[in-house]
Amino acid sequence: MVNKPANSLAPRLLNVGGPATPKKLGEAADSVKRISSRTLFGQASSLIIDHEGVSYVLRATRLGKLILTK
């Protein structure tokens, strides 16, 4: 199902099934952190992630895809 909030710059973030459980991922429950993309982006359509001295840009497309670039 596609969500289309009227005031969002990235209006079509897709729901891709139910929540993943750590057992499905093969990891312990305390080592998996889940955060909504809506929480990360807010009203923006992109954000910068700094990882070990390198900056990456995470962008949400109009089709609800996520693109990570260096």
C-alpha positions as CSV (number, residue, x, y, z in Angstrom):
1,M,0.0,0.0,0.0
2,V,1.2,3.5,-0.8
3,N,1.0,6.3,1.8
4,K,0.4,9.8,0.4
5,P,0.5,12.4,3.1
6,A,-0.5,15.8,1.5
7,N,2.2,17.8,3.1
8,S,5.2,15.5,2.6
9,L,8.0,16.2,0.2
10,A,8.4,12.4,-0.2
11,P,4.7,11.5,-0.4
12,R,4.9,7.9,-1.5
13,L,7.0,5.9,0.9
14,L,5.9,2.3,0.5
15,N,4.9,-0.2,3.2
16,V,6.8,-3.4,2.5
17,G,5.0,-5.9,4.6
18,G,4.9,-6.3,8.4
19,P,7.6,-5.6,10.9
20,A,10.7,-7.8,10.5
21,T,11.5,-9.9,13.5
22,P,15.1,-10.4,14.6
23,K,14.5,-14.2,14.2
24,K,13.8,-13.7,10.5
25,L,17.0,-11.7,10.2
26,G,19.1,-14.2,12.1
27,E,20.2,-11.8,14.8
28,A,19.6,-11.3,18.5
29,A,16.7,-9.0,19.5
30,D,19.0,-6.4,21.1
31,S,21.3,-6.0,18.1
32,V,18.5,-4.9,15.7
33,K,17.4,-1.3,15.6
34,R,14.4,-0.2,13.6
35,I,13.5,3.4,12.7
36,S,10.9,4.7,10.4
37,S,12.1,6.5,7.3
38,R,9.4,9.2,8.0
39,T,11.2,9.8,11.3
40,L,14.5,10.2,9.6
41,F,13.3,12.4,6.7
42,G,10.6,14.5,8.4
43,Q,9.5,16.9,5.7
44,A,12.7,16.6,3.7
45,S,13.3,14.3,0.8
46,S,17.0,13.7,1.5
47,L,19.5,13.6,4.4
48,I,23.2,13.3,5.0
49,I,24.6,10.4,6.9
50,D,28.2,10.7,8.2
51,H,29.8,7.2,8.5
52,E,33.5,6.8,9.5
53,G,34.5,10.2,8.1
54,V,32.5,9.8,4.8
55,S,29.3,11.6,4.0
56,Y,26.5,9.7,2.2
57,V,23.2,11.2,0.9
58,L,20.0,9.2,1.5
59,R,17.3,10.3,-0.9
60,A,13.6,9.3,-1.1
61,T,12.3,9.3,-4.7
62,R,8.8,10.2,-5.8
63,L,8.2,6.5,-6.3
64,G,9.0,5.7,-2.7
65,K,12.4,4.2,-3.4
66,L,15.5,5.0,-1.3
67,I,18.8,5.8,-3.0
68,L,22.1,6.0,-1.0
69,T,25.0,7.7,-2.7
70,K,28.5,8.7,-1.6
